[in-house]
Amino acid sequence: MLRTLNTKLVQLFQKFPVVFLTGPRQSGKTTLSKMTFPDLPYVNFEDISVLEKVKADPHSFLDQYDNGLIIDEAQNMPDIFSYIQVYADQREKPGQFLLSGSQNFLLNEHISQSLAGRVGILELLPLSYKEIRQEHDFSVSEVLFKGGYPRIYKYDIDSEDFFPGYLRTYVERDVRSLKNILSLEAFQRLLILCAGRVGQVLNFSSLSNDTGLSINTLKSWISILEASYIVYLIHPYFVNINKRLIKAPKIYFYDTGLLCHLLGIHNEVELKQHYAYGNIFENFVINEIRKRQLNNGERANMYFMRDSRGHEIDCVIPKGNKRLFYEIKASATFNNDFVKNINYFRENNDGCAVIYQGKEDSQFKGTLLKSIENFLVKESIDQ
């Protein structure tokens, strides 16, 4: 399956001595690396025998690969980044090292310390709807329930067989390596409670009451969920940039299949009847927008907008001197209320659209109404 990020990965590897490819576990980083550069040698630092050889003599190891090397799970040997810096400077050519890993905060810390100015950074998220449709004729609701992890589609794995193992691996490996958490049961309970709050403003006081954890502990643990690509936060949009950082964010999951599993949803029928269906659908669309930005090599750049009276825009994307407003509706039938908040906030140069589950695109009083199918497969987010 051709990944959209392939084009940008090739471009950066032709310009930087080091390219860092990060993203969730099993999002396809290894497959993309090998398919894009089939002639480059590949090593995996989760292989203990390889890792021991590298630790014993890093120089001899790196000397073997003058024409390029793919290193998977590079964070397992933090010292390697300093050695790579030396080699990148000495050789003075692009395309020397392609690094990948799934622990965002740890890798970013090492890269900022050792490889600043020498590295191109890309994030690979699970499959987008458009990528899935290259080979599979699944509907939006099917993909919403299954999620986007490539292995599910490649091997036709049932969600209820895939996600328990994925979560167990995540908790036992990533969580323990990122922080010494004494109660994994409490951590898993937090994960489920976050799933129940998807698409909502994160209220730490309420979450503290429900979990029995202190607010400082909650913030620390949610940072772990972010670092390991389980959840991400979207902040409110203000003209004053400083205000974006001090107001409560919304919480979303990187994959709606995992989200459905955490919520105890077993099939599409249960999904459509679930109390959080509207928020899950919103999460799905936000994910798709985020994937488009990252697959183009852009940073994820989106916000939501809310005022004290309860008026809210689901997704705000700054574009130069204008803003793109998106309202996301799980309904297939248009209602005039869909554009109420857009009309409340919009200014002359703002682009505005409602993404809903109708079958056709149309327009209502200056606001585009976009079919979810057309938006995901055919349209640009700028249109």
C-alpha positions as semicolon CSV with decimal commas, in nm:
position;residue;x (nm);y (nm);z (nm)
1;M;0,000;0,000;0,000
2;L;0,147;0,335;-0,105
3;R;0,159;0,581;0,185
4;T;0,098;0,948;0,117
5;L;0,399;1,046;0,330
6;N;0,630;0,862;0,088
7;T;0,679;1,170;-0,132
8;K;0,781;1,398;0,153
9;L;1,009;1,131;0,302
10;V;1,204;1,107;-0,024
11;Q;1,229;1,485;-0,050
12;L;1,371;1,527;0,300
13;F;1,616;1,238;0,264
14;Q;1,761;1,414;-0,039
15;K;1,819;1,732;0,163
16;F;1,911;1,632;0,521
17;P;2,187;1,401;0,648
18;V;1,937;1,257;0,898
19;V;1,562;1,206;0,872
20;F;1,360;1,111;1,179
21;L;1,031;0,925;1,121
22;T;0,811;0,895;1,427
23;G;0,454;0,790;1,500
24;P;0,248;0,534;1,692
25;R;0,358;0,173;1,726
26;Q;0,246;-0,032;1,424
27;S;0,154;0,273;1,217
28;G;0,374;0,143;0,933
29;K;0,706;0,324;0,990
30;T;0,925;0,020;0,925
31;T;0,731;-0,083;0,615
32;L;0,740;0,270;0,475
33;S;1,115;0,301;0,540
34;K;1,199;-0,028;0,371
35;M;0,967;0,025;0,075
36;T;1,090;0,379;0,014
37;F;1,460;0,289;0,038
38;P;1,485;-0,084;-0,045
39;D;1,862;-0,064;-0,104
40;L;1,947;0,078;0,239
41;P;2,060;-0,167;0,511
42;Y;1,823;-0,195;0,805
43;V;1,885;-0,255;1,177
44;N;1,643;-0,267;1,467
45;F;1,758;-0,154;1,810
46;E;1,491;-0,370;1,973
47;D;1,705;-0,667;1,870
48;I;1,919;-0,716;2,180
49;S;2,201;-0,887;1,989
50;V;2,228;-0,588;1,753
51;L;2,205;-0,340;2,035
52;E;2,485;-0,505;2,231
53;K;2,718;-0,492;1,930
54;V;2,644;-0,124;1,879
55;K;2,700;-0,038;2,244
56;A;3,028;-0,230;2,248
57;D;3,178;-0,037;1,954
58;P;2,959;0,238;1,801
59;H;3,232;0,364;1,566
60;S;3,297;0,026;1,409
61;F;2,925;-0,028;1,369
62;L;2,860;0,306;1,195
63;D;3,175;0,280;0,980
64;Q;3,009;-0,009;0,794
65;Y;2,734;0,212;0,654
66;D;2,891;0,493;0,456
67;N;2,608;0,488;0,199
68;G;2,314;0,512;0,436
69;L;2,137;0,319;0,712
70;I;1,786;0,273;0,851
71;I;1,778;0,247;1,232
72;D;1,449;0,138;1,388
73;E;1,356;0,221;1,751
74;A;1,664;0,441;1,781
75;Q;1,563;0,564;2,127
76;N;1,676;0,230;2,275
77;M;2,033;0,362;2,256
78;P;2,025;0,736;2,336
79;D;2,403;0,770;2,296
80;I;2,377;0,685;1,927
81;F;2,249;1,035;1,849
82;S;2,578;1,196;1,949
83;Y;2,773;0,953;1,730
84;I;2,536;1,015;1,438
85;Q;2,593;1,389;1,475
86;V;2,968;1,340;1,432
87;Y;2,929;1,117;1,127
88;A;2,673;1,349;0,967
89;D;2,910;1,646;1,004
90;Q;3,215;1,457;0,881
91;R;3,054;1,311;0,570
92;E;2,876;1,634;0,474
93;K;2,612;1,474;0,252
94;P;2,236;1,415;0,267
95;G;2,071;1,076;0,303
96;Q;2,296;0,922;0,567
97;F;2,059;0,800;0,838
98;L;1,686;0,731;0,852
99;L;1,583;0,697;1,217
100;S;1,244;0,581;1,340
101;G;1,081;0,539;1,678
102;S;0,749;0,543;1,859
103;Q;0,827;0,736;2,177
104;N;0,790;1,095;2,072
105;F;0,910;1,286;2,380
106;L;1,222;1,073;2,436
107;L;1,327;1,095;2,073
108;N;1,259;1,466;2,042
109;E;1,469;1,530;2,352
110;H;1,768;1,342;2,208
111;I;1,727;1,498;1,865
112;S;1,702;1,855;1,995
113;Q;2,021;1,801;2,195
114;S;2,232;1,630;1,928
115;L;2,088;1,675;1,579
116;A;1,939;2,024;1,568
117;G;1,976;2,169;1,217
118;R;2,080;1,834;1,070
119;V;1,751;1,646;1,078
120;G;1,420;1,649;0,891
121;I;1,130;1,529;1,105
122;L;0,813;1,354;0,985
123;E;0,524;1,187;1,166
124;L;0,346;0,880;1,026
125;L;0,002;0,820;1,174
126;P;-0,221;0,516;1,111
127;L;-0,374;0,482;0,765
128;S;-0,594;0,761;0,639
129;Y;-0,931;0,681;0,488
130;K;-0,798;0,767;0,142
131;E;-0,503;0,529;0,186
132;I;-0,734;0,248;0,300
133;R;-0,959;0,301;-0,001
134;Q;-0,666;0,233;-0,237
135;E;-0,708;-0,139;-0,170
136;H;-1,026;-0,187;0,034
137;D;-1,386;-0,089;-0,035
138;F;-1,479;0,005;0,320
139;S;-1,735;0,269;0,413
140;V;-1,664;0,556;0,650
141;S;-1,852;0,384;0,931
142;E;-1,649;0,064;0,883
143;V;-1,318;0,252;0,899
144;L;-1,446;0,456;1,192
145;F;-1,494;0,131;1,387
146;K;-1,183;-0,055;1,262
147;G;-0,941;0,236;1,292
148;G;-0,635;0,279;1,075
149;Y;-0,363;0,041;1,192
150;P;-0,221;-0,126;0,876
151;R;-0,197;-0,478;1,022
152;I;-0,578;-0,491;1,066
153;Y;-0,626;-0,447;0,691
154;K;-0,325;-0,643;0,567
155;Y;-0,417;-0,957;0,760
156;D;-0,793;-0,901;0,800
157;I;-0,772;-0,904;1,180
158;D;-1,086;-0,851;1,383
159;S;-1,071;-0,543;1,604
160;E;-1,149;-0,748;1,915
161;D;-0,844;-0,964;1,842
162;F;-0,610;-0,677;1,762
163;F;-0,663;-0,409;2,026
164;P;-0,633;-0,614;2,350
165;G;-0,283;-0,720;2,245
166;Y;-0,197;-0,371;2,127
167;L;-0,298;-0,222;2,462
168;R;-0,119;-0,489;2,661
169;T;0,203;-0,429;2,468
170;Y;0,162;-0,055;2,507
171;V;0,109;-0,067;2,884
172;E;0,377;-0,327;2,952
173;R;0,645;-0,171;2,732
174;D;0,594;0,196;2,657
175;V;0,438;0,307;2,983
176;R;0,697;0,133;3,198
177;S;0,984;0,268;2,988
178;L;0,856;0,626;3,000
179;K;0,775;0,646;3,371
180;N;0,775;0,429;3,680
181;I;0,401;0,397;3,734
182;L;0,325;0,189;4,039
183;S;-0,039;0,117;3,953
184;L;-0,089;0,009;3,594
185;E;-0,452;-0,066;3,682
186;A;-0,508;0,301;3,770
187;F;-0,335;0,403;3,448
188;Q;-0,561;0,179;3,241
189;R;-0,866;0,317;3,423
190;L;-0,752;0,669;3,331
191;L;-0,724;0,561;2,967
192;I;-1,086;0,441;2,966
193;L;-1,208;0,758;3,139
194;C;-1,027;0,969;2,878
195;A;-1,205;0,770;2,606
196;G;-1,536;0,864;2,767
197;R;-1,437;1,232;2,744
198;V;-1,322;1,229;2,381
199;G;-1,390;1,555;2,199
200;Q;-1,462;1,731;2,528
201;V;-1,274;2,005;2,709
202;L;-1,039;1,838;2,955
203;N;-1,154;1,907;3,310
204;F;-0,875;1,794;3,541
205;S;-1,078;1,851;3,856
206;S;-1,356;1,622;3,735
207;L;-1,105;1,364;3,616
208;S;-0,926;1,380;3,951
209;N;-1,253;1,311;4,134
210;D;-1,330;1,013;3,908
211;T;-0,984;0,857;3,930
212;G;-0,876;0,949;4,282
213;L;-0,550;1,080;4,137
214;S;-0,399;1,422;4,203
215;I;-0,412;1,680;3,925
216;N;-0,032;1,679;3,896
217;T;-0,033;1,301;3,854
218;L;-0,307;1,325;3,592
219;K;-0,112;1,581;3,392
220;S;0,198;1,364;3,410
221;W;0,013;1,052;3,296
222;I;-0,168;1,230;3,014
223;S;0,173;1,351;2,896
224;I;0,270;0,982;2,876
225;L;-0,039;0,913;2,664
226;E;0,069;1,196;2,435
227;A;0,431;1,082;2,424
228;S;0,333;0,734;2,314
229;Y;0,082;0,848;2,049
230;I;-0,237;0,738;2,219
231;V;-0,400;1,080;2,267
232;Y;-0,335;1,437;2,162
233;L;-0,468;1,770;2,285
234;I;-0,614;2,053;2,078
235;H;-0,607;2,399;2,232
236;P;-0,858;2,683;2,191
237;Y;-0,788;2,949;1,933
238;F;-0,730;3,309;2,038
239;V;-0,583;3,602;1,848
240;N;-0,352;3,642;2,147
241;I;-0,121;3,339;2,106
242;N;-0,038;3,324;2,478
243;K;-0,402;3,253;2,560
244;R;-0,393;2,932;2,356
245;L;-0,166;2,781;2,617
246;I;-0,353;2,872;2,933
247;K;-0,708;2,764;2,848
248;A;-0,828;2,404;2,879
249;P;-0,770;2,186;2,570
250;K;-0,985;1,914;2,416
251;I;-0,870;1,553;2,413
252;Y;-0,870;1,324;2,109
253;F;-0,740;0,975;2,029
254;Y;-0,500;0,906;1,743
255;D;-0,709;0,607;1,634
256;T;-1,087;0,565;1,650
257;G;-1,060;0,185;1,641
258;L;-0,868;0,192;1,970
259;L;-1,116;0,448;2,101
260;C;-1,412;0,221;2,018
261;H;-1,238;-0,070;2,189
262;L;-1,184;0,132;2,507
263;L;-1,550;0,234;2,506
264;G;-1,662;-0,128;2,482
265;I;-1,809;-0,093;2,132
266;H;-1,816;-0,431;1,955
267;N;-1,958;-0,353;1,609
268;E;-2,086;-0,077;1,383
269;V;-2,443;-0,108;1,505
270;E;-2,334;-0,045;1,864
271;L;-2,115;0,240;1,742
272;K;-2,403;0,427;1,577
273;Q;-2,618;0,380;1,886
274;H;-2,348;0,485;2,132
275;Y;-2,396;0,801;2,336
276;A;-2,056;0,932;2,220
277;Y;-2,108;0,861;1,848
278;G;-2,106;1,231;1,756
279;N;-1,779;1,288;1,939
280;I;-1,621;0,972;1,792
281;F;-1,717;1,090;1,443
282;E;-1,569;1,432;1,521
283;N;-1,248;1,263;1,640
284;F;-1,233;1,068;1,312
285;V;-1,260;1,380;1,097
286;I;-1,010;1,573;1,311
287;N;-0,770;1,279;1,272
288;E;-0,807;1,288;0,894
289;I;-0,729;1,659;0,882
290;R;-0,429;1,603;1,107
291;K;-0,304;1,321;0,882
292;R;-0,328;1,544;0,574
293;Q;-0,122;1,813;0,739
294;L;0,146;1,571;0,860
295;N;0,154;1,376;0,531
296;N;0,231;1,704;0,354
297;G;0,525;1,759;0,588
298;E;0,343;2,038;0,773
299;R;0,309;2,060;1,148
300;A;-0,028;1,971;1,293
301;N;-0,190;2,313;1,313
302;M;-0,548;2,316;1,435
303;Y;-0,754;2,458;1,718
304;F;-1,112;2,482;1,834
305;M;-1,297;2,803;1,922
306;R;-1,534;2,859;2,213
307;D;-1,666;3,162;2,396
308;S;-1,818;3,202;2,741
309;R;-2,169;3,177;2,598
310;G;-2,114;2,830;2,462
311;H;-2,068;2,913;2,093
312;E;-1,812;2,672;1,949
313;I;-1,634;2,583;1,624
314;D;-1,505;2,225;1,612
315;C;-1,192;2,292;1,406
316;V;-1,008;2,615;1,327
317;I;-0,706;2,616;1,095
318;P;-0,512;2,942;1,059
319;K;-0,406;3,000;0,696
320;G;-0,204;3,320;0,655
321;N;-0,435;3,613;0,721
322;K;-0,752;3,404;0,726
323;R;-0,898;3,109;0,914
324;L;-1,068;2,792;0,796
325;F;-1,368;2,698;1,008
326;Y;-1,501;2,342;1,011
327;E;-1,812;2,224;1,188
328;I;-1,837;1,844;1,207
329;K;-2,177;1,676;1,222
330;A;-2,252;1,304;1,241
331;S;-2,599;1,357;1,093
332;A;-2,679;1,279;0,728
333;T;-2,959;1,537;0,719
334;F;-2,878;1,908;0,699
335;N;-3,016;2,136;0,968
336;N;-2,997;2,516;0,974
337;D;-2,837;2,496;1,317
338;F;-2,528;2,343;1,152
339;V;-2,413;2,691;1,046
340;K;-2,526;2,884;1,356
341;N;-2,185;2,896;1,525
342;I;-2,001;2,954;1,199
343;N;-2,214;3,262;1,133
344;Y;-2,152;3,380;1,490
345;F;-1,772;3,375;1,457
346;R;-1,703;3,424;1,086
347;E;-1,537;3,730;0,936
348;N;-1,512;3,836;0,572
349;N;-1,203;3,636;0,477
350;D;-1,277;3,317;0,672
351;G;-1,335;2,994;0,481
352;C;-1,625;2,797;0,628
353;A;-1,756;2,445;0,579
354;V;-1,977;2,189;0,748
355;I;-1,860;1,828;0,714
356;Y;-2,154;1,590;0,752
357;Q;-2,273;1,247;0,643
358;G;-2,489;1,364;0,358
359;K;-2,422;1,224;0,009
360;E;-2,381;1,547;-0,190
361;D;-2,189;1,872;-0,156
362;S;-2,389;2,193;-0,159
363;Q;-2,390;2,542;-0,012
364;F;-2,605;2,725;0,240
365;K;-2,580;3,101;0,283
366;G;-2,210;3,119;0,204
367;T;-2,109;2,802;0,393
368;L;-2,000;2,491;0,205
369;L;-2,173;2,166;0,301
370;K;-1,927;1,883;0,240
371;S;-2,013;1,516;0,212
372;I;-1,779;1,321;0,437
373;E;-1,690;1,084;0,149
374;N;-1,596;1,371;-0,082
375;F;-1,407;1,551;0,189
376;L;-1,196;1,246;0,276
377;V;-1,123;1,121;-0,075
378;K;-1,150;1,406;-0,323
379;E;-1,120;1,740;-0,154
380;S;-0,841;1,956;-0,018
381;I;-0,887;2,095;0,332
382;D;-0,832;2,440;0,185
383;Q;-1,141;2,419;-0,032
